Amino acid sequence: MSNTKPGWGILATGWIAELFTQDLILSGMSVAAVGSRSSDKAEAFAARFGIPEAHGSYEDLVADPGVDIVYVATPHPMHARDALLAIEAGKHVLVEKPFTVNAAEAREVIDRAKEKNLVVLEAMWTRFLPHMERIRQIIADGTIGDLRSVAAEHRQALSSDPAHRLNAPELGGGALLDLGIYPVSFAWDLLGAPHRIEALARFGETGVDAEISILMEHAGGVTSSSVSALDCAGPNTAFVYGSKGRIEIDGTWYEPTSFRVRDQEGNLIEEFTETVPGRGMQFQALEMERLVREGTNSSIMPIEDTLAIMEALDKIRDKIGLKYPGEV
């Protein structure tokens, strides 16, 4: 790496890139450069966050010698292309979720990173949050007994503009890739890979999935269920049920939040509350820096999980008959 602190390069300057950069700076990490297809946007972003280098192309960003890790924050269909661009330049890569549009793209990125001996990680930031770390420990300790089921929802009332990327099939729009991936990854985290998947969807006027319901069966007959929608808001809570009790995760469950552990009679066993600086996106960045230092795979978000989840999302799309433009 270029110095004791790895230098981060921010690839793209949209809303999610702003939030991530804020948390990097808040946590004392080093943001070395930002890149955009527009020099003006790159320079404005750099000025806002005090970033020393602004590049008017992604190629210049990944070639910057001060950049060790590239954060890819472009729209879904560009993730694979931009991750590969950084990998070919010898940079480690943190890729926004969904990792890619489909499993074939994910496999290409992962294989190339392995060939180049580089770290690549999916930015599924929820897995790295303190409340999720504690929930995994509670389950491992057997506090709620044998797991029975997991339920989560992710409903938002988002833009109805047909031109918005969320409503554009060619940009991977729809509820599944933007919202549904959260509860799918959540269930995977707690229950492991499913061996059966069922799905139903309601489609919007532009052809994207506006709402999707997913039911998965995991080892031992344990089930997970979720509903995700982009045109109706919800409390966005989640529940983990066991033979001895349950975990009630407050809204918004995929962001820093609180939860309660109760026994079968509803008696309170534990209440978790913890204030997190910023939005909480720094925890995935800290994990990424650790992986780069140690040259290891994440135990929290293994790259094998990322690929398997993309394969599951492909299966879900097959179930509901959803193809993106250009797919065979």
C-alpha positions as CSV (number, residue, x, y, z in Angstrom):
1,M,0.0,0.0,0.0
2,S,1.1,3.6,-0.6
3,N,1.3,4.5,3.1
4,T,0.3,3.2,6.6
5,K,-3.3,4.0,5.8
6,P,-4.6,2.6,2.5
7,G,-5.8,5.3,0.1
8,W,-9.4,5.0,-0.9
9,G,-10.5,5.9,-4.4
10,I,-14.2,6.7,-4.9
11,L,-15.5,5.6,-8.3
12,A,-18.7,7.7,-9.0
13,T,-20.1,10.7,-7.2
14,G,-23.8,9.8,-6.5
15,W,-25.7,9.8,-3.3
16,I,-24.4,6.5,-2.0
17,A,-20.8,7.6,-2.7
18,E,-21.4,10.7,-0.7
19,L,-22.7,8.7,2.3
20,F,-19.8,6.3,2.2
21,T,-17.2,9.0,1.9
22,Q,-18.7,10.9,4.8
23,D,-18.3,7.8,7.0
24,L,-14.8,7.1,5.8
25,I,-13.7,10.6,6.7
26,L,-15.6,10.5,10.0
27,S,-13.8,7.4,11.0
28,G,-10.3,8.7,10.1
29,M,-9.7,6.7,7.0
30,S,-7.8,8.2,4.1
31,V,-9.7,9.2,0.9
32,A,-7.0,9.8,-1.7
33,A,-9.0,10.5,-4.8
34,V,-12.4,10.5,-6.5
35,G,-13.3,9.8,-10.1
36,S,-16.2,10.7,-12.3
37,R,-17.0,10.7,-16.0
38,S,-17.3,14.5,-15.5
39,S,-14.4,16.5,-14.4
40,D,-16.7,19.1,-12.9
41,K,-18.5,16.5,-10.8
42,A,-15.3,15.0,-9.6
43,E,-13.9,18.4,-8.7
44,A,-17.1,19.4,-6.9
45,F,-17.1,16.2,-4.9
46,A,-13.4,16.5,-4.0
47,A,-13.9,20.1,-2.8
48,R,-16.9,19.1,-0.7
49,F,-15.0,16.4,1.2
50,G,-11.5,17.7,1.0
51,I,-10.2,15.0,-1.2
52,P,-6.7,15.8,-2.7
53,E,-7.2,14.3,-6.2
54,A,-10.1,14.6,-8.6
55,H,-10.1,12.7,-11.9
56,G,-12.4,13.2,-14.9
57,S,-12.4,9.5,-15.8
58,Y,-12.5,6.2,-14.1
59,E,-9.4,5.1,-15.9
60,D,-7.4,8.0,-14.4
61,L,-8.8,7.2,-10.9
62,V,-7.7,3.5,-10.9
63,A,-4.3,4.6,-12.3
64,D,-3.7,7.0,-9.4
65,P,-0.7,5.7,-7.4
66,G,-2.2,7.0,-4.2
67,V,-5.2,4.7,-4.5
68,D,-5.0,1.3,-3.0
69,I,-8.7,0.4,-2.7
70,V,-11.5,1.4,-5.1
71,Y,-15.0,1.7,-4.0
72,V,-17.4,1.1,-6.9
73,A,-20.6,3.1,-6.6
74,T,-21.9,3.2,-10.2
75,P,-25.4,1.8,-11.2
76,H,-25.8,-2.0,-11.1
77,P,-25.0,-2.8,-14.7
78,M,-21.7,-1.0,-14.5
79,H,-20.4,-2.8,-11.4
80,A,-18.7,-5.7,-13.2
81,R,-17.1,-3.4,-15.8
82,D,-15.8,-0.9,-13.2
83,A,-14.6,-3.5,-10.7
84,L,-12.7,-5.2,-13.5
85,L,-11.2,-1.9,-14.5
86,A,-9.9,-1.4,-11.0
87,I,-8.7,-5.0,-10.7
88,E,-6.7,-4.8,-14.0
89,A,-5.0,-1.7,-12.5
90,G,-4.0,-3.7,-9.5
91,K,-6.4,-2.2,-7.0
92,H,-8.4,-4.0,-4.3
93,V,-12.2,-3.4,-4.8
94,L,-15.2,-2.9,-2.6
95,V,-18.3,-3.2,-4.8
96,E,-21.7,-1.8,-3.9
97,K,-24.5,-4.3,-3.6
98,P,-25.8,-5.9,-5.6
99,F,-22.3,-7.1,-6.4
100,T,-23.2,-7.4,-10.1
101,V,-26.4,-7.9,-12.2
102,N,-26.1,-11.7,-12.4
103,A,-23.9,-14.6,-11.3
104,A,-22.0,-14.8,-14.5
105,E,-20.7,-11.3,-14.1
106,A,-19.9,-11.9,-10.4
107,R,-17.9,-15.0,-11.3
108,E,-15.8,-13.1,-13.8
109,V,-15.0,-10.4,-11.3
110,I,-14.2,-12.9,-8.5
111,D,-12.0,-15.1,-10.7
112,R,-10.0,-12.2,-12.0
113,A,-9.4,-10.8,-8.5
114,K,-8.1,-14.2,-7.5
115,E,-5.8,-14.4,-10.5
116,K,-4.4,-11.0,-9.6
117,N,-4.2,-11.8,-5.9
118,L,-6.4,-8.9,-5.0
119,V,-9.2,-8.5,-2.4
120,V,-12.7,-8.0,-3.6
121,L,-15.6,-7.6,-1.2
122,E,-19.3,-6.9,-1.6
123,A,-20.5,-3.8,0.2
124,M,-23.3,-5.5,2.1
125,W,-22.9,-3.0,4.9
126,T,-25.7,-4.5,7.1
127,R,-23.6,-7.6,7.9
128,F,-20.9,-5.5,9.5
129,L,-23.1,-3.4,11.8
130,P,-22.8,-3.8,15.6
131,H,-26.4,-5.1,16.1
132,M,-25.8,-7.8,13.5
133,E,-22.6,-8.9,15.2
134,R,-24.5,-9.2,18.5
135,I,-27.4,-11.1,16.9
136,R,-25.0,-13.7,15.4
137,Q,-23.5,-14.1,18.9
138,I,-26.9,-14.5,20.6
139,I,-27.8,-17.2,18.1
140,A,-24.5,-19.0,18.4
141,D,-24.9,-19.0,22.2
142,G,-28.2,-20.8,21.9
143,T,-30.1,-18.1,23.7
144,I,-33.2,-18.5,21.5
145,G,-32.6,-22.2,21.0
146,D,-32.8,-23.9,17.6
147,L,-33.7,-21.5,14.8
148,R,-37.2,-22.0,13.3
149,S,-37.7,-19.1,10.9
150,V,-36.5,-15.6,9.9
151,A,-38.8,-12.9,8.5
152,A,-37.9,-9.4,7.2
153,E,-39.3,-6.8,5.0
154,H,-37.9,-3.9,3.0
155,R,-40.5,-1.6,1.7
156,Q,-39.9,2.0,0.5
157,A,-42.0,4.6,-1.3
158,L,-39.4,5.6,-3.9
159,S,-39.5,7.7,-7.1
160,S,-42.4,6.9,-9.5
161,D,-40.6,8.7,-12.3
162,P,-40.3,6.2,-15.2
163,A,-36.9,7.7,-16.1
164,H,-35.5,7.0,-12.6
165,R,-33.0,4.2,-12.5
166,L,-35.1,2.2,-10.1
167,N,-37.8,2.0,-12.7
168,A,-35.5,1.4,-15.6
169,P,-35.0,-2.3,-16.6
170,E,-31.9,-1.5,-18.5
171,L,-30.3,-0.2,-15.3
172,G,-31.3,-3.3,-13.3
173,G,-34.1,-1.4,-11.7
174,G,-36.8,-3.0,-9.5
175,A,-37.3,-4.2,-6.0
176,L,-35.1,-7.3,-6.1
177,L,-31.6,-5.9,-6.7
178,D,-32.0,-2.7,-4.8
179,L,-34.2,-3.8,-1.8
180,G,-34.8,-7.6,-1.9
181,I,-31.1,-8.4,-1.7
182,Y,-31.0,-7.1,1.9
183,P,-33.4,-9.7,3.4
184,V,-32.0,-12.5,1.1
185,S,-28.5,-11.8,2.4
186,F,-29.8,-11.4,5.9
187,A,-31.4,-14.9,5.8
188,W,-28.3,-16.3,4.2
189,D,-26.2,-14.8,7.0
190,L,-28.2,-16.4,9.8
191,L,-29.4,-19.6,8.2
192,G,-27.0,-20.5,5.5
193,A,-27.7,-21.2,1.8
194,P,-31.2,-22.3,1.0
195,H,-32.0,-25.5,-0.9
196,R,-35.4,-24.3,-2.1
197,I,-36.6,-20.9,-3.3
198,E,-40.0,-19.7,-4.3
199,A,-41.0,-16.2,-5.4
200,L,-43.9,-14.1,-6.5
201,A,-43.8,-10.5,-7.9
202,R,-46.0,-7.6,-8.9
203,F,-44.7,-5.6,-11.8
204,G,-44.7,-1.9,-12.4
205,E,-45.7,0.0,-15.6
206,T,-42.1,0.1,-16.9
207,G,-41.6,-3.7,-16.5
208,V,-39.5,-3.7,-13.3
209,D,-40.5,-5.8,-10.3
210,A,-42.3,-3.3,-8.0
211,E,-42.9,-5.8,-5.2
212,I,-41.4,-9.2,-4.6
213,S,-42.2,-11.9,-2.1
214,I,-39.5,-14.6,-1.4
215,L,-39.8,-17.8,0.6
216,M,-36.7,-19.9,1.1
217,E,-36.2,-23.2,2.8
218,H,-32.8,-23.8,4.6
219,A,-31.2,-26.7,6.3
220,G,-33.4,-28.6,8.8
221,G,-36.6,-27.2,7.3
222,V,-36.0,-23.7,8.7
223,T,-37.6,-21.1,6.5
224,S,-37.0,-17.4,5.7
225,S,-39.6,-15.1,4.2
226,S,-39.5,-11.5,3.0
227,V,-41.4,-8.9,1.1
228,S,-39.7,-6.0,-0.7
229,A,-41.3,-3.2,-2.5
230,L,-40.3,0.2,-4.0
231,D,-43.7,1.8,-4.3
232,C,-45.1,1.5,-0.7
233,A,-43.4,2.2,2.6
234,G,-43.3,-0.1,5.6
235,P,-41.9,-0.2,9.1
236,N,-39.0,-2.4,7.9
237,T,-38.7,-4.6,10.9
238,A,-37.3,-8.2,11.1
239,F,-37.7,-11.2,13.4
240,V,-35.7,-14.3,14.2
241,Y,-37.7,-17.1,15.8
242,G,-36.2,-20.0,17.8
243,S,-37.4,-22.9,19.9
244,K,-36.7,-20.9,23.1
245,G,-37.4,-17.3,22.1
246,R,-37.2,-14.7,19.5
247,I,-35.3,-11.6,18.4
248,E,-37.3,-8.5,17.4
249,I,-35.3,-6.1,15.3
250,D,-36.6,-2.6,15.1
251,G,-37.0,-0.5,12.0
252,T,-34.9,0.1,10.0
253,W,-33.5,-3.4,10.6
254,Y,-30.8,-3.2,7.9
255,E,-29.4,0.1,9.3
256,P,-27.9,0.7,12.7
257,T,-30.8,0.0,15.1
258,S,-31.9,-1.6,18.3
259,F,-33.5,-5.0,19.1
260,R,-34.9,-7.1,21.9
261,V,-34.6,-10.7,22.8
262,R,-37.6,-12.4,24.4
263,D,-38.4,-15.8,25.7
264,Q,-41.4,-17.9,24.6
265,E,-43.6,-16.1,27.1
266,G,-42.6,-12.7,25.8
267,N,-40.3,-11.9,28.8
268,L,-37.4,-9.6,28.0
269,I,-34.0,-11.3,28.1
270,E,-31.9,-8.6,26.5
271,E,-32.3,-5.2,24.9
272,F,-29.6,-3.9,22.5
273,T,-29.1,-0.2,21.8
274,E,-25.9,1.3,20.5
275,T,-25.2,4.7,18.9
276,V,-23.2,4.4,15.7
277,P,-21.3,7.4,14.3
278,G,-22.5,8.5,10.9
279,R,-24.6,6.1,8.9
280,G,-22.5,3.0,9.8
281,M,-20.9,2.4,6.4
282,Q,-17.4,2.6,7.9
283,F,-17.6,-0.9,9.4
284,Q,-17.5,-2.5,6.0
285,A,-14.6,-0.2,5.1
286,L,-12.7,-1.2,8.2
287,E,-13.2,-4.9,7.3
288,M,-12.0,-4.2,3.8
289,E,-8.8,-2.5,5.1
290,R,-8.2,-5.5,7.4
291,L,-8.6,-7.9,4.5
292,V,-6.1,-6.0,2.5
293,R,-3.6,-5.9,5.3
294,E,-4.0,-9.7,6.0
295,G,-4.7,-10.9,2.5
296,T,-7.7,-13.0,3.7
297,N,-11.3,-13.6,2.8
298,S,-14.0,-12.1,5.0
299,S,-15.7,-14.4,7.4
300,I,-18.6,-12.0,7.7
301,M,-19.2,-11.5,4.0
302,P,-17.3,-14.4,2.3
303,I,-16.9,-13.9,-1.4
304,E,-18.3,-17.4,-1.9
305,D,-21.6,-16.1,-0.3
306,T,-21.6,-13.2,-2.7
307,L,-21.4,-15.5,-5.7
308,A,-24.0,-17.9,-4.3
309,I,-26.4,-15.1,-3.5
310,M,-26.1,-13.8,-7.0
311,E,-26.9,-17.3,-8.2
312,A,-30.0,-17.3,-6.0
313,L,-31.1,-13.9,-7.3
314,D,-30.8,-15.3,-10.8
315,K,-33.1,-18.2,-9.7
316,I,-35.6,-15.8,-8.2
317,R,-35.7,-13.8,-11.4
318,D,-36.3,-17.0,-13.3
319,K,-39.2,-17.8,-11.0
320,I,-40.9,-14.5,-11.6
321,G,-39.9,-14.3,-15.3
322,L,-37.7,-11.2,-15.1
323,K,-35.0,-10.6,-17.6
324,Y,-33.0,-7.4,-18.0
325,P,-32.4,-6.0,-21.5
326,G,-29.5,-7.7,-23.3
327,E,-29.8,-11.0,-21.3
328,V,-30.3,-14.2,-23.2
